[in-house]
Amino acid sequence: MAYRMVQVGTGGMGLSWCRGFLPPNIKDGLIEVVAAVDINPASLENARQHLGLAAEKCYTDLERALDENAADFCTVVVPPSVHERVIDAALAHDMHILSEKPIADTLVASIRVVDKVRRSGKKMGITMNHRCDQDKTTLRQQLCSGDYGRLDYLVWRYIGDFRRYGSWGGFRHDIPDPQMVDAAVHHLDILADLAGARCDTIYAQTRNPPWGEFAGDSQSLVMMTFENGVRATYEGVNTNAVALNNWNREYIRAECEKATLVLDRRDLTRYRYGGGLAPEGLPLLQQLKWKHTWLIEKFVRWLDGGDPMETRVEDNLHSLAMCFAGIESSRTGRPIKVKEFLEAAKHDR
């Protein structure tokens, strides 16, 4: 039986949901979109065109949409500053939730959301889509295979050019700390996943160079230590002269006991210990769904009683805490213990 859902947000990233992510899962009989919501009437055309919704099933009023359409869950594909309001409305209507990252626009608001979801007994997943990309999933499988001995450290390089105002999707040029909150939120999450442990300590330096047309810091250099002793360095920048390793084409190097694995622009290469610089190309895993489309299916399987999503909101809170701890580190100039930082935020709210 297909789960009934309401799509909240049909413009911007919501267009990709309507056009690309939802239709394969509709076709597979996993979901049925019963209504769509957007404050911009023009954006609702995306739901009519790509999801086949009738005009009367497209709303500019969230409460009315939820009142008039019985549904099992809703998506949250709106700016982070209004995530909590949409989540509150969904929980009031006894709905599960699948939301874009971050959980909310602040760590305190995100803690509130996690508490509300826990008390409600509903399920909430976060679409950390880059974690579920084909290349990162392949690298993760290789690291988990046990073929390369112990993992020592990871290196991540993300280099983009979004220095001009508006070139990186509207609101990101206006918010505080856009690099950490809207880019590193993905990348640090994946590093922790690849490391196989939560982050223990993070030290970060963030900044916005004079040529970056951002209200907040658009560049970051980060060092991380994980609870299992694995370490990582992260270079995340949005205002460089050229996009050497832009979105979906990042550079990741995993230094293991018996090999070095390099993922660069979606090509995965293995260098075995004792083999010198002789590279071995590794094929990427093959399946029909990746990223958002796969995450939607994972969410449905969870609703069916299957294993919880790896990116359920309770676990994702720790990934988000890494980003805010990194911001705190940059402001104070000192390394931050992530668990202590999160617990203090819970206590002080």
C-alpha positions as CSV (number, residue, x, y, z in Angstrom):
1,M,0.0,0.0,0.0
2,A,1.3,3.4,-1.0
3,Y,1.9,5.9,1.8
4,R,0.0,9.2,1.4
5,M,2.2,12.3,1.6
6,V,2.0,16.0,1.3
7,Q,4.8,17.8,-0.5
8,V,5.7,21.0,1.4
9,G,7.8,23.2,-0.8
10,T,7.6,23.0,-4.6
11,G,9.9,25.8,-5.7
12,G,13.7,25.8,-5.8
13,M,14.8,22.4,-4.4
14,G,11.1,21.5,-4.3
15,L,11.1,21.4,-8.1
16,S,13.7,18.7,-8.0
17,W,11.5,16.7,-5.6
18,C,8.5,17.1,-7.9
19,R,10.3,16.4,-11.1
20,G,13.0,13.9,-10.2
21,F,12.8,12.4,-6.7
22,L,9.2,11.6,-6.1
23,P,8.1,10.1,-9.5
24,P,10.2,6.9,-9.4
25,N,8.8,6.2,-5.9
26,I,5.3,6.9,-7.1
27,K,5.8,4.5,-10.0
28,D,7.0,1.8,-7.6
29,G,3.8,2.1,-5.6
30,L,5.6,3.3,-2.5
31,I,4.0,6.8,-2.1
32,E,1.0,8.8,-3.3
33,V,1.2,12.6,-3.2
34,V,-2.2,13.8,-2.1
35,A,-1.4,17.5,-1.9
36,A,1.3,20.1,-2.3
37,V,2.0,23.4,-0.5
38,D,4.1,26.5,-1.4
39,I,3.7,30.1,-0.4
40,N,4.4,31.1,-4.0
41,P,1.4,30.2,-6.2
42,A,3.6,30.1,-9.3
43,S,5.8,27.4,-7.8
44,L,2.8,25.1,-7.4
45,E,2.8,24.7,-11.1
46,N,5.7,22.3,-10.6
47,A,3.4,20.0,-8.6
48,R,0.6,20.2,-11.2
49,Q,3.0,19.5,-14.1
50,H,5.2,16.8,-12.6
51,L,3.0,15.1,-10.0
52,G,-0.3,15.5,-11.8
53,L,-2.0,17.2,-8.9
54,A,-5.3,19.0,-9.5
55,A,-5.4,22.7,-8.8
56,E,-7.6,22.2,-5.8
57,K,-4.9,19.9,-4.3
58,C,-2.3,22.7,-4.5
59,Y,-2.2,25.1,-1.5
60,T,-0.6,28.3,-0.3
61,D,-1.9,27.6,3.2
62,L,-0.1,24.8,5.1
63,E,-2.7,24.3,7.8
64,R,-5.6,24.1,5.3
65,A,-3.7,21.6,3.2
66,L,-3.1,19.4,6.2
67,D,-6.6,19.8,7.5
68,E,-8.2,18.8,4.2
69,N,-5.9,15.9,3.2
70,A,-5.4,12.9,5.3
71,A,-1.8,11.8,4.9
72,D,0.8,9.5,6.5
73,F,3.7,11.9,6.2
74,C,4.9,15.2,4.8
75,T,8.1,16.4,3.4
76,V,9.8,19.7,4.5
77,V,11.5,21.3,1.5
78,V,11.5,24.9,2.6
79,P,14.2,27.3,4.0
80,P,15.7,26.1,7.4
81,S,14.2,29.1,9.2
82,V,10.7,27.7,8.8
83,H,11.4,24.0,9.3
84,E,10.2,24.0,12.9
85,R,6.9,25.6,12.0
86,V,6.2,23.0,9.3
87,I,7.3,20.2,11.6
88,D,5.0,21.5,14.4
89,A,2.0,21.5,12.0
90,A,2.8,18.0,10.8
91,L,3.1,16.6,14.3
92,A,-0.2,18.3,15.2
93,H,-1.8,16.3,12.3
94,D,-0.2,13.0,13.5
95,M,2.2,12.8,10.5
96,H,5.6,11.3,10.1
97,I,8.2,13.7,8.5
98,L,10.9,13.5,5.9
99,S,12.9,16.8,5.9
100,E,15.7,18.5,4.0
101,K,18.7,19.3,6.1
102,P,19.5,20.9,8.4
103,I,16.9,19.9,11.0
104,A,16.4,23.6,11.8
105,D,18.3,26.8,11.4
106,T,19.9,26.8,14.9
107,L,21.1,24.0,17.2
108,V,18.7,25.0,19.9
109,A,15.7,24.8,17.5
110,S,17.0,21.4,16.2
111,I,17.1,20.1,19.8
112,R,13.5,21.2,20.3
113,V,12.5,19.4,17.1
114,V,14.2,16.2,18.2
115,D,12.4,16.4,21.5
116,K,9.0,17.0,19.9
117,V,9.4,14.1,17.5
118,R,10.5,11.8,20.3
119,R,7.5,12.8,22.5
120,S,5.1,12.3,19.5
121,G,6.2,8.8,18.8
122,K,6.4,9.7,15.1
123,K,9.3,9.0,12.7
124,M,11.4,11.7,11.2
125,G,14.2,11.3,8.7
126,I,16.7,13.9,7.2
127,T,17.6,13.7,3.6
128,M,21.4,13.7,3.8
129,N,21.4,13.0,0.1
130,H,25.2,13.2,-0.5
131,R,25.8,10.4,2.0
132,C,23.7,8.2,-0.3
133,D,25.4,9.1,-3.5
134,Q,26.8,6.4,-5.7
135,D,30.5,7.3,-5.2
136,K,30.4,7.8,-1.5
137,T,28.4,4.6,-1.0
138,T,31.0,2.7,-3.0
139,L,33.9,4.1,-0.9
140,R,32.0,3.3,2.3
141,Q,31.6,-0.3,1.2
142,Q,35.3,-0.6,0.4
143,L,36.2,0.7,3.8
144,C,33.8,-1.6,5.6
145,S,35.1,-4.7,3.6
146,G,38.0,-5.2,6.0
147,D,40.4,-5.7,3.0
148,Y,42.5,-2.7,3.9
149,G,43.1,-3.1,7.6
150,R,42.7,-0.2,10.0
151,L,41.6,3.3,8.9
152,D,44.1,5.9,10.0
153,Y,42.8,9.2,8.7
154,L,40.6,10.9,6.0
155,V,41.1,13.9,3.8
156,W,38.2,15.8,2.2
157,R,38.4,18.6,-0.3
158,Y,35.4,20.5,-1.6
159,I,36.3,23.5,-3.7
160,G,33.5,25.6,-5.3
161,D,33.1,29.0,-6.8
162,F,29.9,30.7,-5.6
163,R,31.5,34.0,-4.8
164,R,28.9,36.1,-6.7
165,Y,25.7,36.9,-4.9
166,G,22.9,34.6,-5.8
167,S,25.1,32.0,-7.5
168,W,24.6,29.5,-4.7
169,G,20.8,29.3,-4.5
170,G,19.5,32.5,-3.0
171,F,19.2,32.5,0.8
172,R,22.7,31.0,1.4
173,H,24.4,34.3,0.6
174,D,22.4,36.0,3.3
175,I,22.6,33.6,6.3
176,P,25.3,33.4,9.0
177,D,27.9,30.7,8.5
178,P,26.6,29.4,5.1
179,Q,29.6,27.1,4.5
180,M,29.3,25.2,7.8
181,V,25.5,25.1,7.9
182,D,24.7,24.4,4.3
183,A,27.8,22.6,2.9
184,A,29.8,21.1,5.7
185,V,26.6,19.8,7.2
186,H,26.8,17.2,4.4
187,H,30.5,16.7,4.3
188,L,31.3,16.4,8.0
189,D,28.3,13.9,8.3
190,I,29.9,11.8,5.5
191,L,33.3,11.9,7.2
192,A,31.9,10.6,10.4
193,D,30.1,7.9,8.5
194,L,33.3,6.9,6.7
195,A,35.2,7.0,10.0
196,G,32.7,4.7,11.6
197,A,32.3,6.8,14.8
198,R,30.9,10.1,16.1
199,C,33.2,13.1,16.2
200,D,34.9,13.7,19.5
201,T,36.8,16.9,18.9
202,I,36.6,19.5,16.2
203,Y,38.9,22.5,15.5
204,A,37.8,24.9,12.7
205,Q,38.8,28.2,11.2
206,T,36.1,29.8,9.0
207,R,36.2,33.1,7.1
208,N,34.8,35.1,4.2
209,P,37.5,36.5,1.9
210,P,37.0,40.1,0.6
211,W,35.8,38.8,-2.8
212,G,33.1,36.6,-1.4
213,E,29.7,38.2,-1.6
214,F,28.4,36.5,1.5
215,A,26.9,37.8,4.8
216,G,28.7,35.0,6.7
217,D,31.8,32.8,6.4
218,S,32.0,31.0,3.1
219,Q,35.3,29.1,3.7
220,S,36.5,26.6,6.3
221,L,39.5,24.6,7.3
222,V,38.7,21.9,9.8
223,M,40.5,19.2,11.8
224,M,38.5,16.4,13.4
225,T,39.2,13.5,15.8
226,F,36.6,10.7,16.1
227,E,35.7,8.6,19.1
228,N,37.5,5.5,17.6
229,G,40.7,7.5,17.1
230,V,40.3,8.1,13.3
231,R,41.2,11.6,12.3
232,A,40.2,13.8,9.4
233,T,41.0,17.1,7.7
234,Y,38.4,19.1,5.8
235,E,38.8,21.9,3.3
236,G,35.5,23.4,2.4
237,V,35.4,26.5,0.3
238,N,32.8,28.4,-1.8
239,T,34.7,31.4,-3.2
240,N,37.8,30.0,-4.9
241,A,38.9,31.1,-8.4
242,V,37.9,27.8,-9.9
243,A,35.7,24.9,-8.8
244,L,38.2,22.1,-8.7
245,N,36.1,19.7,-6.6
246,N,32.6,21.1,-6.7
247,W,29.3,19.5,-5.5
248,N,29.2,15.8,-6.3
249,R,32.8,15.8,-7.6
250,E,34.6,16.1,-4.3
251,Y,38.0,14.7,-3.4
252,I,38.2,12.2,-0.5
253,R,41.4,10.2,0.5
254,A,41.2,7.4,3.0
255,E,44.6,6.4,4.4
256,C,44.4,2.8,5.6
257,E,46.9,0.3,7.0
258,K,47.1,-1.7,3.8
259,A,46.1,0.7,1.1
260,T,45.3,4.3,0.1
261,L,41.8,4.9,-1.4
262,V,41.3,8.0,-3.5
263,L,37.9,9.2,-4.6
264,D,38.3,12.2,-7.0
265,R,35.6,13.6,-9.3
266,R,33.6,10.3,-8.9
267,D,36.5,8.1,-9.9
268,L,37.7,5.6,-7.2
269,T,41.3,4.4,-7.2
270,R,43.1,2.0,-4.9
271,Y,46.9,2.1,-4.2
272,R,47.9,-1.1,-2.3
273,Y,50.7,-1.1,0.2
274,G,53.9,-2.3,-1.4
275,G,52.5,-1.6,-4.9
276,G,54.1,1.8,-5.3
277,L,52.1,4.2,-7.4
278,A,50.4,1.5,-9.5
279,P,46.7,2.6,-9.4
280,E,43.8,0.2,-9.5
281,G,40.5,1.6,-10.7
282,L,37.5,0.4,-8.7
283,P,34.0,0.3,-10.3
284,L,31.2,2.2,-8.6
285,L,28.2,0.2,-7.2
286,Q,25.2,0.0,-9.5
287,Q,21.5,0.3,-8.5
288,L,18.4,2.1,-9.7
289,K,18.1,4.7,-7.0
290,W,20.6,7.1,-5.4
291,K,20.5,10.2,-3.2
292,H,17.1,11.6,-2.5
293,T,15.2,9.0,-4.5
294,W,16.9,6.2,-2.5
295,L,16.4,8.1,0.8
296,I,12.6,8.3,0.1
297,E,12.5,4.6,-0.4
298,K,14.6,4.1,2.8
299,F,12.1,6.2,4.7
300,V,9.1,4.2,3.4
301,R,10.8,0.9,4.4
302,W,11.3,2.4,7.8
303,L,7.6,3.3,8.0
304,D,6.9,-0.3,7.0
305,G,8.7,-1.5,10.1
306,G,12.2,-2.0,8.6
307,D,15.5,-0.7,10.0
308,P,15.5,2.9,11.0
309,M,17.1,5.3,8.5
310,E,20.8,6.0,9.1
311,T,19.8,9.7,8.9
312,R,16.9,9.6,11.3
313,V,16.6,12.9,13.2
314,E,18.0,11.7,16.5
315,D,21.2,10.5,14.9
316,N,21.4,13.5,12.6
317,L,21.4,15.9,15.5
318,H,25.0,14.7,16.3
319,S,26.1,15.5,12.8
320,L,24.5,19.0,13.0
321,A,26.2,19.5,16.4
322,M,29.5,19.0,14.6
323,C,28.8,22.0,12.4
324,F,27.7,24.3,15.2
325,A,30.7,23.1,17.3
326,G,32.9,24.0,14.3
327,I,31.4,27.5,14.2
328,E,32.0,27.8,18.0
329,S,35.6,26.7,17.5
330,S,36.2,29.3,14.8
331,R,34.7,32.0,17.1
332,T,36.7,31.0,20.2
333,G,39.9,29.8,18.6
334,R,39.9,26.6,20.5
335,P,39.0,22.9,19.8
336,I,35.5,21.9,20.9
337,K,34.3,18.6,22.4
338,V,31.2,17.9,20.3
339,K,29.4,15.7,22.8
340,E,29.9,18.3,25.6
341,F,28.9,21.1,23.3
342,L,25.7,19.4,22.4
343,E,24.9,18.5,26.0
344,A,25.5,22.1,27.1
345,A,23.1,23.3,24.4
346,K,20.4,20.9,25.6
347,H,20.9,22.1,29.2
348,D,20.9,25.8,28.4
349,R,18.0,26.0,26.0
